[in-house]
C-alpha cells in the first residue's frame, strides 16, 4: 500500500526517528527524512541589518551546524544520507512540497515536533492541500 514514506524530522527526538524507521520497515517502504527550516528568512533579516557577507556567514554557519546535528541523529541507523533533505520554508508547505517532489504516499510526523501544534490547528488546511496520507506518532 505505502511504497514511500516521508518522516518530518523532529531534530530533538531520536526515539521518534527510530519509530519512523520501524514503521517504514514494517510497510516495506522506502523512508525519506525531511527537515523544514527558515534559513533563507534569517538571511533576509540579516541582509537588512548586517549586509550580504555577514548574513551569508551566519546562515552558512547555522546550516553547517544543522547538517552536523542531523548527521549525528542518523548515525547508527539504516537511513541513507541521500534520503535526508533539509528544505526551506514554513514546515507545512515545505514538507508538502518535498512530499510531492518525492512522490511519497505517507507523511509521518511526531507530535513532539515543535511545529506540531501549528499543524494540528491548521489540520483542515493541510488536509485540503495535501495529496498524501498523514500519520502522527505519539
N, C-alpha and C positions, 0 to 999 in steps of 0.2 A: 504494500500500500504506500508507504513512505520510502522513497529512494534517496532523497537528500534532505538533511536536517540542518538548520542554522540555529546555533545557540548564541543568543545575545549575551555576551560575556559580562558577568559580574566580576570585575577585576579583583575584588576583595574576597572571593569565595572559591577556593579550590574544591570543597565538597560538592558544590552545585555543578562545577565543571565535570567532576567525576560522574555525577548523576546523568548529565547530558551524554557523556561518553557511553555509559552503560545503556541508556535508552537507545542510542544510535546502534549500539552493538546488538541489542535485542531485536531491533527492527531490521537489522542487516542493512542499514542505511549509511550513506556517506555523510560524515559530520563536518560542517564548516563552523568556524567561530568568528563572530563579528563583534567589534567594539566600536561604539559611536563616541566621537569626541567633537568638540567645537574649537579645535586648534586654530582654524582659519579665522574664527570670530575673535580670538585673542590677538592674532596677528593684526587684524584691522584696528583693534583698540590700541595696541602697542604702536602701530604705524602713526596714529594721530598724535601720540604724546612723545614717542621716543625716536621716530624716524625708521626708515626701512631696515637698515642694517641691524640695529639693536632689536627691533621687533622680530626680525627673522631669526636672530640668535636665540632669543627667548623661546620661540616656538620650536626651533630645531632641538634645543636642549630638552624641552618638555616631551617632544616626540621620541627622542632617544631614550629618555627615562621610561616612557610608556612602553616602548618596544622591549626594553630590558625587563620590565615588570611582567609583561605578557610572556616573554621567553621563559622566565623563572617559573611562571604558573604552569606552562605546558610541559616543562621538563618532567621526565619520568611518566609521561602519558603516551597514549598511542596517537596523539594528534600530530599530523604532518604540518610543519611550519607553513607550507604552501596553502593550507586550508584556513589560515588565520588572516583576518582582514581588519584593518583599522580604517574606519570610514568617518567622514566628516559630516557634521550636521546634527540637528536635533535627533535624539535617539529614535523616535518613532519613524520619522521619514527616512533617516539614514539606514536603519535596519531593513525597512521595507524595500528601499531601493536596492540594497545588497541582496536581499532575498529574491527579488525579481531578476537581477543580473545573474545570479547563480542558479535560477530556476529550481529553488527548493520547494518542497511540498509542505514542510512543517517548520515553524519558527518556535523556538523554545526560549523561555526567559525565566530566571529565578525571581521569585517575588521578594528576594532580599536585595535585588538590584536597586541602586539609588534612584533610578528613574521609574521604578515600577508604579509608585503611587501616581505619578504623572500619567502613565499609560492606562492605569485602571480607571482614572477619571475620564479619560478620553477613549474608553474601550469601544464605544459605539462608532466613533470616527475611524478608529483603526480597523474595526470590523468591516466598515463600509469601504475603506480604501484598499484593504489587502485582498490578495487572491490566494492567500496561504492559510492553512490551519495554524492556530496559535495555542500553545500549551504553557501553562505556568507551573513551575516546580515549587513545591513548598518545602 
